[in-house]
Amino acid sequence: MPASQPLPNLVAHSRRGSIVIKTSKMDIYRHQPVHYPCSRGRMPFEQASSRRSRESAFTIVELLVVTVIIMILMTLVLRFLPVLRDQSNRAVCTANLRSLSVAISAYSSGNSGAMPSNNSKTSWWKEIYPDYCSTKSVFACPEDRTGFTDPEDIEKGKLSYGPLGWDGGTKSASAFNKQISTFTSPERSIVLSEYFSTNRSVDAMRAWNYPGTVGNAAYPHHMKTKASILFLDGHIECVSEADIRERIKDKEIINSF
């Protein structure tokens, strides 16, 4: 390099400003490397970027831990999902029976205290629908999946409830066809239980006296062990078949006949 030309000053840029580094001939002739720090206490951009990418990456152990946690959560959800579904369907079933109870009470009030008729000529649901209960959906329990043979029958409305009329076919306990004043203990007298059967619809007269016996009733709730029962005073219980049989034995249900 000619002596007449001054040596260029090296400039290093950083976030804190520019740093001017003086050079000399000795630095060039001796071929000694000159270090040009960007800023005090900071590493070059490429090294910082590589280090950040390594720190943000998941390790195999971390991925395994996340996978195990997800599997545990899925197991818990799948375990309790049937319970939640049963509770939801039972709530809908209870609401349906409550609506039917209101309709039956309205019918009795308008017919001198008489319960709806239920025989081979007319049925209890035809006595209250549509004059006292205009919605067909309240006659269907969400657990009733018996369906219809003819798809067009779906519009007729599913019928999932019926009178619990006999204990072994000998003692009548049906609350229909009677005056409400004849019941001494309405809170212990069953009006409706659950009964599922194919092609049983609101627009048909099929199975008007079913379930009839305790053994014919459906028990779809609490893991297929209990049925929703409507009592004459309007309250609803979810009881098992054994519980109903015990009450019949103690004459808690058959109390006024």
C-alpha positions in Angstrom: 0.0 0.0 0.0 1.6 3.4 -0.9 2.8 5.4 2.0 1.1 8.5 0.7 -2.4 7.1 1.2 -3.7 7.0 4.8 -4.8 3.7 6.2 -8.6 3.3 6.2 -10.3 3.3 9.6 -12.5 0.3 10.2 -16.0 1.0 11.4 -18.1 -1.5 13.3 -21.8 -0.8 13.7 -23.8 -1.8 16.7 -27.1 -0.9 18.4 -25.2 1.5 20.6 -23.7 3.4 17.7 -20.6 3.1 15.5 -17.1 2.2 16.8 -14.1 3.6 14.9 -11.1 1.3 15.2 -7.7 2.7 14.3 -5.4 0.6 12.2 -1.7 0.7 11.7 0.8 -0.7 9.2 1.9 -3.2 11.7 -1.5 -4.8 11.8 -1.5 -5.3 8.1 2.2 -6.4 7.5 2.1 -8.9 10.4 -1.2 -10.3 9.2 -2.5 -10.4 12.7 -6.3 -10.7 12.9 -8.1 -7.7 14.2 -11.2 -8.3 16.2 -14.0 -5.9 15.8 -16.6 -6.4 18.6 -20.1 -5.4 17.7 -21.1 -4.4 21.2 -20.0 -5.0 24.7 -21.4 -8.3 26.2 -23.2 -9.4 23.0 -22.6 -12.3 20.7 -22.9 -12.2 16.9 -26.4 -12.4 15.4 -25.9 -15.8 13.8 -24.8 -17.4 17.1 -27.7 -15.8 19.0 -30.2 -17.0 16.4 -28.9 -20.5 16.5 -29.0 -20.6 20.3 -32.6 -19.3 20.4 -33.7 -22.0 18.0 -32.1 -24.7 20.1 -33.7 -23.4 23.3 -37.2 -23.2 21.7 -37.2 -26.8 20.2 -39.0 -29.6 22.1 -37.0 -32.5 23.3 -38.2 -36.1 23.0 -38.9 -36.3 26.7 -41.1 -33.2 26.6 -43.0 -34.6 23.6 -43.5 -37.9 25.5 -44.8 -36.1 28.6 -47.3 -34.1 26.5 -48.5 -37.2 24.7 -49.1 -39.0 28.0 -51.0 -36.1 29.4 -53.2 -36.0 26.3 -53.9 -39.7 26.6 -54.9 -39.4 30.2 -57.3 -36.6 29.5 -58.9 -38.5 26.6 -59.3 -41.6 28.9 -61.1 -39.5 31.5 -63.3 -37.9 28.9 -64.3 -41.3 27.4 -64.9 -42.7 30.8 -67.3 -40.0 32.0 -68.9 -39.3 28.6 -71.6 -42.0 29.1 -72.4 -40.7 32.5 -72.8 -37.2 31.2 -75.0 -38.4 28.3 -77.1 -40.4 30.8 -77.6 -37.3 33.0 -78.5 -35.2 30.0 -81.1 -37.7 28.7 -82.5 -38.2 32.2 -83.0 -34.4 32.6 -84.9 -34.4 29.2 -87.0 -37.3 30.3 -87.9 -35.7 33.6 -88.9 -32.5 31.7 -91.1 -34.6 29.4 -92.9 -36.3 32.3 -93.4 -32.9 34.0 -95.1 -31.6 30.9 -97.3 -34.6 30.7 -98.2 -34.2 34.4 -99.3 -30.6 33.7 -101.4 -31.8 30.8 -103.0 -34.6 32.8 -103.8 -32.2 35.6 -105.3 -29.8 33.1 -107.5 -32.6 31.7 -108.6 -33.6 35.2 -109.5 -30.0 36.1 -111.6 -29.7 32.9 -113.4 -33.1 33.5 -114.6 -32.9 37.0 -111.5 -34.4 38.6 -111.4 -37.5 36.3 -108.2 -39.0 35.1 -107.9 -39.6 31.4 -109.5 -42.7 30.0 -107.3 -45.6 28.9 -108.9 -48.5 27.2 -109.3 -50.3 23.9 -111.4 -47.4 22.5 -109.2 -44.5 23.5 -105.9 -44.0 25.1 -104.6 -41.7 27.8 -102.3 -39.8 25.3 -105.2 -39.2 22.9 -107.2 -37.8 25.7 -104.6 -35.0 26.4 -103.1 -34.6 22.8 -103.4 -32.1 21.3 -106.0 -30.2 23.5 -103.9 -30.2 26.6 -100.4 -31.0 25.2 -99.7 -29.8 21.7 -96.1 -31.0 21.4 -95.4 -34.5 20.3 -91.8 -34.5 21.4 -92.7 -34.6 25.1 -94.0 -38.1 24.6 -90.6 -39.5 23.6 -87.8 -40.3 25.9 -84.3 -39.5 24.4 -83.2 -43.0 25.4 -85.9 -44.7 23.3 -84.1 -45.8 20.1 -86.6 -48.5 19.0 -87.5 -46.5 15.9 -90.2 -47.2 13.3 -90.5 -49.8 10.7 -91.9 -47.3 8.2 -89.8 -44.1 8.1 -93.0 -42.1 7.4 -94.2 -43.0 10.9 -91.5 -40.7 12.4 -93.9 -37.8 11.9 -96.5 -39.5 14.1 -94.3 -39.0 17.1 -92.6 -41.6 19.3 -94.4 -42.8 22.4 -92.1 -43.8 25.3 -94.4 -43.7 28.4 -97.3 -45.8 29.7 -99.3 -46.8 32.8 -97.8 -49.3 35.2 -101.0 -51.3 35.7 -100.4 -54.6 37.4 -98.2 -56.5 39.8 -98.0 -59.9 38.2 -101.3 -59.3 36.4 -103.4 -59.4 39.5 -103.4 -56.1 41.3 -104.5 -53.1 39.3 -102.5 -50.0 40.1 -103.2 -47.9 37.0 -104.1 -44.4 37.9 -106.2 -43.9 34.7 -110.0 -44.4 34.4 -110.5 -43.1 38.0 -111.4 -40.0 40.0 -108.4 -38.2 41.6 -110.5 -38.0 44.8 -110.2 -41.8 45.2 -106.5 -41.7 45.8 -105.6 -41.5 49.4 -101.8 -41.1 48.8 -101.2 -39.4 45.4 -97.5 -39.0 46.2 -97.2 -42.8 46.2 -99.4 -43.6 43.2 -97.7 -44.1 39.8 -99.2 -42.5 36.8 -96.6 -43.2 34.1 -93.5 -45.3 33.7 -91.2 -45.8 30.7 -91.9 -48.4 28.0 -90.1 -48.7 24.6 -91.6 -50.6 21.7 -91.2 -50.4 17.9 -94.0 -48.5 16.0 -95.5 -47.2 19.2 -96.6 -43.7 18.3 -98.8 -40.8 19.4 -101.0 -41.2 16.3 -101.7 -44.9 16.9 -103.6 -47.0 19.4 -100.9 -49.6 19.8 -100.0 -50.9 23.3 -102.4 -48.6 25.1 -102.1 -50.6 28.4 -98.3 -51.1 28.4 -96.0 -51.5 30.2 -98.6 -52.9 32.5 -96.3 -55.1 34.7 -93.1 -54.0 36.4 -91.1 -56.4 34.3 -92.2 -54.9 31.0 -91.1 -51.4 31.9 -88.0 -49.9 30.4 -85.1 -49.0 32.7 -82.8 -46.9 30.5 -81.2 -44.6 33.1 -78.3 -45.0 35.5 -76.5 -47.5 33.3 -79.7 -49.3 32.3 -80.9 -49.9 35.9 -83.5 -47.2 36.6 -86.7 -45.7 35.1 -88.2 -42.3 35.4 -91.6 -42.6 37.2 -94.3 -39.9 37.3 -96.4 -39.9 40.4 -100.0 -38.6 40.8 -98.9 -35.6 42.9 -96.6 -34.5 40.0 -93.2 -35.4 41.4 -90.8 -37.6 39.4 -88.4 -40.2 40.7 -85.7 -42.3 39.0 -86.1 -45.8 40.6 -85.0 -49.3 39.9 -87.2 -52.4 39.2 -86.4 -53.8 42.6 -87.5 -50.6 44.3 -90.8 -50.6 42.5 -91.5 -54.2 43.4 -90.7 -53.4 47.0 -93.1 -50.5 47.1 -95.8 -52.7 45.6 -95.2 -55.3 48.2 -95.6 -52.7 50.9 -98.7 -51.3 49.2 -97.1 -47.9 48.7 -98.3 -47.8 45.1 -101.5 -49.8 45.3 -103.0 -47.8 48.1 -106.6 -47.0 47.1 -108.1 -49.9 45.2 
